[in-house]
Amino acid sequence: MSPRKKNETELHLALLGFFLENNFHGYELFKYLTQESEFGKIWFIKQSQLYNFLDRLHIDGYLHQEIQEGDLYPDRKKFSISETGRLKFLGWLVEPVSHGRDMRQLFLLKLFFSMNTEKKLAKELVCKQKATCLRWFEEIRKNDKNEETEIQYLIADYRVRQIQAMLDWLNNIEQKILFK
């Protein structure tokens, strides 16, 4: 076994959003994700990975599972969201991401669901994420006085510009989508 700690992800929590309105078999959800939803443009998920995540969400108590026996097909699991899962998802949905690297997937997934659930949630999410980005910005600015080498300066400059681009994008979302 590797001595490195496994990097936990919150991506699987996004799947709970699909169960707010519907119950799914694993394959039904996979077809929906890959063929009918814009979800696949944010996160490409393999079928085996989806099944593992659904089982994990069930074990964690976020999904209920019902085995449906089939005469013409193998037994199938049908999943529905539990109250614990609903609360976990809604809490996850409005919390900003804590690392810039998570903007590309986690934040976009949160935005995807919040805009499809209720624009008020999307507004709250964007405001919280802007505040988080500003904290990152200030933290780097505070530490950039200590840059001793050219590479340290370049790394700090890259991060500042990256965060500024995130803030510009979040402002654009507010102006063109959320407040129109």
C-alpha positions in Angstrom: 0.0 0.0 0.0 1.3 3.4 -0.9 2.4 5.6 2.1 0.9 8.7 0.4 -2.5 9.7 1.6 -5.2 9.3 -1.0 -6.4 12.6 -2.3 -10.1 12.9 -1.5 -12.4 14.6 -3.9 -15.8 16.2 -3.6 -16.7 15.4 -7.2 -18.8 12.5 -6.3 -21.1 14.7 -4.2 -22.1 16.5 -7.4 -23.9 13.3 -8.5 -26.4 13.8 -5.7 -27.9 16.8 -7.6 -29.3 14.5 -10.3 -31.3 12.6 -7.6 -33.1 15.7 -6.3 -35.8 15.3 -8.9 -35.5 11.7 -10.2 -34.5 8.3 -9.2 -32.0 6.4 -11.5 -30.5 3.1 -12.2 -26.8 3.4 -12.6 -26.9 2.9 -16.4 -29.8 5.3 -16.8 -27.8 8.0 -15.0 -24.7 7.2 -17.1 -26.6 7.6 -20.3 -28.1 10.9 -19.1 -24.7 12.2 -18.0 -23.0 11.3 -21.3 -25.8 12.0 -23.8 -28.4 14.4 -22.5 -26.6 16.7 -20.0 -24.0 19.4 -20.2 -22.4 17.7 -17.2 -20.1 15.8 -19.4 -18.5 19.0 -20.6 -17.3 19.7 -17.1 -16.5 16.1 -15.9 -16.0 13.1 -18.0 -16.9 10.1 -15.9 -16.4 6.5 -16.8 -19.2 4.1 -16.3 -17.2 2.0 -13.8 -16.3 5.2 -11.9 -19.9 6.2 -11.7 -21.0 2.9 -10.3 -18.2 3.1 -7.7 -19.4 6.6 -6.7 -23.0 5.5 -6.5 -22.1 2.7 -4.2 -20.0 5.0 -2.1 -22.8 7.5 -1.8 -25.1 4.6 -0.7 -22.6 3.4 1.9 -22.2 7.0 3.2 -26.0 7.2 3.6 -26.6 9.8 0.9 -28.5 7.5 -1.4 -31.1 4.8 -0.8 -30.8 1.7 -2.9 -33.5 -0.6 -4.1 -32.7 -3.9 -5.8 -35.1 -4.5 -8.7 -35.2 -8.1 -9.9 -35.4 -8.6 -13.6 -36.8 -11.5 -15.5 -35.2 -10.5 -18.8 -32.2 -8.7 -17.4 -29.9 -9.0 -14.4 -31.0 -7.5 -11.1 -30.5 -3.7 -11.0 -30.0 -1.1 -8.3 -32.3 1.9 -8.4 -31.0 4.9 -6.4 -32.9 7.7 -4.7 -31.6 10.5 -2.5 -31.9 10.3 1.3 -32.7 13.3 3.4 -29.1 13.2 4.6 -28.0 13.3 1.0 -30.3 16.2 0.1 -28.9 18.2 3.0 -25.3 17.3 2.2 -25.7 18.3 -1.4 -27.4 21.6 -0.7 -24.7 22.5 1.9 -22.0 21.5 -0.6 -23.7 23.4 -3.4 -23.3 26.9 -1.9 -19.8 26.6 -0.4 -17.0 28.1 -2.5 -14.1 25.9 -3.5 -11.0 26.3 -1.3 -8.3 25.9 -4.0 -7.8 27.6 -7.3 -7.3 24.3 -9.0 -10.9 23.3 -8.1 -12.4 26.1 -10.1 -12.3 24.1 -13.3 -14.4 21.2 -12.2 -15.9 21.6 -8.7 -16.9 25.2 -9.0 -18.3 24.7 -12.5 -20.3 21.7 -11.2 -21.7 23.8 -8.3 -22.6 26.5 -10.8 -24.2 24.0 -13.1 -26.5 22.7 -10.4 -27.1 26.0 -8.7 -28.2 27.7 -11.9 -30.5 24.7 -12.7 -31.9 24.6 -9.1 -32.4 28.2 -8.2 -30.5 31.3 -9.4 -30.5 32.7 -5.9 -28.2 29.8 -4.9 -26.0 30.6 -7.9 -25.7 34.3 -6.8 -24.8 33.2 -3.3 -22.2 30.8 -4.6 -20.6 33.4 -6.9 -20.5 36.0 -4.1 -18.9 33.6 -1.7 -16.4 32.5 -4.4 -15.4 36.1 -5.2 -14.7 36.7 -1.5 -12.6 33.5 -1.3 -10.6 34.6 -4.4 -10.0 38.0 -2.9 -8.6 36.2 0.2 -6.3 34.2 -2.0 -5.2 37.4 -3.8 -4.5 39.2 -0.5 -2.6 36.2 0.9 -0.3 36.1 -2.2 0.2 39.9 -2.2 1.1 39.8 1.5 3.7 37.1 0.8 5.1 38.4 -2.4 7.3 40.9 -0.6 9.4 37.9 0.4 10.2 36.9 -3.2 14.0 36.4 -3.3 14.5 34.8 -6.6 13.2 35.4 -10.1 11.3 32.1 -10.1 9.6 32.9 -6.8 8.5 36.2 -8.3 7.3 34.5 -11.5 5.3 31.9 -9.5 3.7 34.6 -7.4 2.9 36.8 -10.4 1.4 33.8 -12.2 -0.9 33.1 -9.2 -1.9 36.7 -8.9 -2.8 36.9 -12.6 -4.7 33.5 -12.4 -6.8 34.7 -9.5 -7.4 38.0 -11.2 -8.7 36.1 -14.3 -11.0 34.1 -11.9 -12.4 37.3 -10.4 -12.9 38.8 -13.8 -14.8 35.7 -14.9 -16.9 35.7 -11.7 -17.8 39.4 -12.3 -18.8 38.5 -15.8 -21.1 35.8 -14.6 -22.8 38.2 -12.2 -23.2 40.9 -14.8 -24.3 38.9 -17.8 -26.1 35.9 -16.4 -27.2 36.2 -12.8 -28.3 39.8 -12.7 -29.8 40.2 -16.2 
